[in-house]
Amino acid sequence: MSKGTILARAVTGGSGFVGAHTIALLLAEGYSVRAVARGGAKVDYLRNAFAGEAVEVVEIRDIAKDDLTPIFTGVNGIIHSASPLAGRAPAQETVDSTVEGALNVLRCALKSGVTKVVMTSSFGALLNRWGEVTTEELLDGSHDLLYVYLGAKTVAEKAAWKFAEENPALDLATSKTNRRLALYLLLILTYTPPLPRKSSHLRFTAPSSRARPPASPAELGTNRLVFALIT
């Protein structure tokens, strides 16, 4: 994305692990950021973390229902990384936030004149097990919440690409984690806070192009995932 004002929609209300690091890397690369978050306490947390930096934090109530057009107006790209935590949110909330949230972001993006959108997805969207899943199946109570989460990611991505096909002006890209990276991120989430008190504590390096397997979990860490979202 060309530099300018980029909207970074942080995961789980703006203070999510990937979302917060995405904001920090955008800042490090010279972007201005408009971060969208849900919930007063988390909004305050983000404002404190990025105090004095080129970050505008905007509070919303519901990613699936709020009119995001005024928020998106004036930015030249959107990174949509909002998602309920895997296996923790109720099925209906997971489906609404993931599927309807993605579509609401895309609709409001076009209304506000933004055509470049990057959406985080999941490795689960690549697996045949969820390839034909439907929203009705996800809400029928026959599956555990992790299944619902991965299924919702699949349905959301399919819906997003269908929307993009129907709206050729939209330049959509999706980014997925692989299973090993997902496991490492879960470990990181377990043992580290979601967001440091100051964004200066976050350090990033661009992924190398060395053609060899990663030598350590660190090489599969946040840098590689987040860098993919903004390039």
NUDRENZA-865202 format. One record per residue (C-alpha): y, z, x; residue number from 1; residue in three letters. Coordinates in steps of 0.001 Angstrom, whole numbers. Example, Ala and Ser with C-alpha at 12.3 -4.5 7.8 and 13.67 -1.06 7.14 Angstrom:
# NUDRENZA-865202
        v        w        u    i   aa
    -4500     7800    12300    1  Ala
    -1060     7140    13670    2  Ser
//
This chain:
# NUDRENZA-865202
        v        w        u    i   aa
        0        0        0    1  Met
     3477     -764     1258    2  Ser
     5543     2298     1972    3  Lys
     7815     3665     -698    4  Gly
     7365     6285    -3373    5  Thr
     3654     6738    -4076    6  Ile
     2311     8849    -6876    7  Leu
     -521    11053    -5678    8  Ala
    -2359    12553    -8622    9  Arg
    -4113    15550    -7156   10  Ala
    -7614    16610    -8191   11  Val
    -8044    19368   -10792   12  Thr
    -4420    19992   -11613   13  Gly
    -2813    19013    -8338   14  Gly
    -4212    21653    -6001   15  Ser
    -7629    20072    -5540   16  Gly
    -9051    19696    -2054   17  Phe
    -9017    15902    -1824   18  Val
    -5781    15517    -3768   19  Gly
    -3850    17981    -1618   20  Ala
    -5042    16352     1591   21  His
    -4147    12941      196   22  Thr
     -600    14145     -396   23  Ile
     -394    15552     3123   24  Ala
    -1622    12327     4707   25  Leu
      792    10237     2657   26  Leu
     3609    12430     3950   27  Leu
     2348    12084     7504   28  Ala
     2384     8303     7070   29  Glu
     6002     8363     5913   30  Gly
     5570     8061     2160   31  Tyr
     7425     9956     -535   32  Ser
     5082    11508    -3074   33  Val
     5255    12422    -6737   34  Arg
     2382    14824    -7325   35  Ala
     1166    15457   -10868   36  Val
     -466    18785   -11662   37  Ala
    -1686    20705   -14684   38  Arg
     -948    24413   -15072   39  Gly
     2089    26477   -14123   40  Gly
      485    28546   -11370   41  Ala
     -981    25515    -9651   42  Lys
     2311    23655    -9910   43  Val
     4038    26570    -8189   44  Asp
     1306    26591    -5563   45  Tyr
     1908    22921    -4757   46  Leu
     5669    23359    -4669   47  Arg
     5318    26227    -2224   48  Asn
     2821    24347      -63   49  Ala
     5038    21284      247   50  Phe
     8421    23026      153   51  Ala
    11062    21093     2052   52  Gly
     9004    17901     2146   53  Glu
     9328    14616      264   54  Ala
     7181    15789    -2635   55  Val
     8187    15990    -6281   56  Glu
     5717    18038    -8318   57  Val
     5504    17210   -12026   58  Val
     3595    19327   -14533   59  Glu
     1528    17809   -17345   60  Ile
     -699    19305   -20034   61  Arg
    -3452    16720   -20468   62  Asp
    -4163    13712   -18258   63  Ile
    -5965    12009   -21143   64  Ala
    -3218    12410   -23763   65  Lys
      184    12893   -22143   66  Asp
     2609     9986   -21883   67  Asp
     2684     9461   -18129   68  Leu
     5031     6476   -18251   69  Thr
     8190     8418   -17290   70  Pro
     6299    10036   -14412   71  Ile
     5052     6720   -13053   72  Phe
     8400     4962   -13399   73  Thr
     9927     4309    -9988   74  Gly
     6759     4515    -7893   75  Val
     5076     1474    -6373   76  Asn
     1498     2700    -6391   77  Gly
     -765     5323    -7941   78  Ile
    -3672     7227    -6424   79  Ile
    -5598     8648    -9357   80  His
    -7902    11364    -8050   81  Ser
    -7868    13801   -10969   82  Ala
   -11294    14962   -12058   83  Ser
   -12930    18086   -13470   84  Pro
   -15109    19925   -10984   85  Leu
   -18655    18612   -11021   86  Ala
   -20885    20642   -13317   87  Gly
   -18279    23267   -14216   88  Arg
   -16270    21849   -17111   89  Ala
   -17787    21532   -20619   90  Pro
   -19223    18119   -21460   91  Ala
   -16442    17096   -23854   92  Gln
   -13719    18084   -21383   93  Glu
   -15495    16265   -18561   94  Thr
   -15778    13044   -20549   95  Val
   -12241    13200   -21929   96  Asp
   -10618    14014   -18591   97  Ser
   -12667    11501   -16628   98  Thr
   -12904     8522   -18970   99  Val
    -9858     8816   -21214  100  Glu
    -7828    10198   -18321  101  Gly
    -8513     7106   -16224  102  Ala
    -7652     4743   -19064  103  Leu
    -4478     6658   -19881  104  Asn
    -3382     6404   -16252  105  Val
    -3970     2644   -16232  106  Leu
    -2192     2054   -19535  107  Arg
      818     4125   -18514  108  Cys
      879     2470   -15099  109  Ala
     1321     -969   -16636  110  Leu
     3890      302   -19133  111  Lys
     5941     1703   -16267  112  Ser
     5676    -1498   -14231  113  Gly
     3220     -187   -11627  114  Val
      419    -2624   -10814  115  Thr
    -1300    -1028    -7803  116  Lys
    -3754     1753    -8671  117  Val
    -6444     3383    -6546  118  Val
    -8978     5458    -8478  119  Met
   -11454     7859    -6898  120  Thr
   -14958     7446    -8219  121  Ser
   -18322     8892    -7155  122  Ser
   -21481     7793    -5390  123  Phe
   -23162     8509    -8723  124  Gly
   -21512     5418   -10177  125  Ala
   -23630     3342    -7786  126  Leu
   -26986     4687    -8910  127  Leu
   -29155     2937   -11490  128  Asn
   -29888     6214   -13239  129  Arg
   -26382     6258   -14693  130  Trp
   -25820     2510   -14867  131  Gly
   -26428     2187   -18611  132  Glu
   -25288     5640   -19690  133  Val
   -23038     5860   -22752  134  Thr
   -20419     8358   -23846  135  Thr
   -22572     9252   -26853  136  Glu
   -25496    10130   -24591  137  Glu
   -23308    12309   -22396  138  Leu
   -22183    14328   -25413  139  Leu
   -25517    14691   -27240  140  Asp
   -26370    17971   -25490  141  Gly
   -29559    16708   -23854  142  Ser
   -28279    16684   -20253  143  His
   -26970    19259   -17812  144  Asp
   -23314    19288   -16808  145  Leu
   -23870    17646   -13423  146  Leu
   -25547    14702   -15160  147  Tyr
   -22599    14543   -17557  148  Val
   -20153    14542   -14642  149  Tyr
   -21876    11690   -12805  150  Leu
   -22346     9778   -16035  151  Gly
   -18684    10214   -16926  152  Ala
   -17682     8865   -13515  153  Lys
   -19816     5800   -14188  154  Thr
   -18425     5250   -17688  155  Val
   -14870     5756   -16407  156  Ala
   -15230     3211   -13637  157  Glu
   -16784      621   -15945  158  Lys
   -14000     1194   -18468  159  Ala
   -11364      912   -15740  160  Ala
   -12729    -2393   -14461  161  Trp
   -12942    -3743   -18007  162  Lys
    -9308    -2768   -18513  163  Phe
    -8386    -4482   -15246  164  Ala
   -10161    -7672   -16330  165  Glu
    -8217    -7648   -19582  166  Glu
    -4955    -7022   -17710  167  Asn
    -4894    -9354   -14689  168  Pro
    -1522    -8018   -13544  169  Ala
    -3256    -4766   -12584  170  Leu
    -4387    -4485    -8954  171  Asp
    -7161    -1868    -9192  172  Leu
    -9303     -451    -6404  173  Ala
   -11919     2289    -6566  174  Thr
   -13097     4553    -3770  175  Ser
   -16470     6287    -3674  176  Lys
   -17953     9014    -1526  177  Thr
   -21501     8732     -279  178  Asn
   -24058    11477     -807  179  Arg
   -23822    12895     2709  180  Arg
   -20049    13031     2562  181  Leu
   -20203    14607     -892  182  Ala
   -22496    17346      411  183  Leu
   -20230    18030     3367  184  Tyr
   -17192    18196     1091  185  Leu
   -19017    20693    -1114  186  Leu
   -19637    22851     1954  187  Leu
   -15991    22560     2938  188  Ile
   -14924    23518     -573  189  Leu
   -17185    26558     -395  190  Thr
   -15829    27917     2855  191  Tyr
   -12174    26851     2894  192  Thr
    -9241    27366      501  193  Pro
    -8320    24362    -1648  194  Pro
    -4854    24062     -184  195  Leu
    -3160    25804     2766  196  Pro
       74    27640     2223  197  Arg
     1994    25019     4159  198  Lys
     1069    21371     4442  199  Ser
     1853    21476     8158  200  Ser
    -1509    23216     8525  201  His
    -3226    19973     7529  202  Leu
    -4085    17642    10388  203  Arg
    -5339    14102    10022  204  Phe
    -6562    11322    12249  205  Thr
    -7310     7769    11192  206  Ala
   -11033     7011    11159  207  Pro
   -12284     5188    14217  208  Ser
   -14017     1843    14010  209  Ser
   -16861     2813    16326  210  Arg
   -20043     1150    15162  211  Ala
   -22406     4100    15468  212  Arg
   -23724     6825    13177  213  Pro
   -21469     9893    12841  214  Pro
   -22178    12447    15538  215  Ala
   -21231    15442    13409  216  Ser
   -20280    16449     9848  217  Pro
   -16646    16463    10989  218  Ala
   -16712    12688    11268  219  Glu
   -17698    12494     7611  220  Leu
   -14925    14876     6610  221  Gly
   -11792    14594     4552  222  Thr
    -9930    12333     6994  223  Asn
   -12230     9400     6389  224  Arg
   -12208     9720     2599  225  Leu
    -8472    10281     2242  226  Val
    -7555     7547     4724  227  Phe
    -9526     5097     2577  228  Ala
    -7435     6025     -471  229  Leu
    -4082     5068     1040  230  Ile
    -5001     1950     3040  231  Thr
//
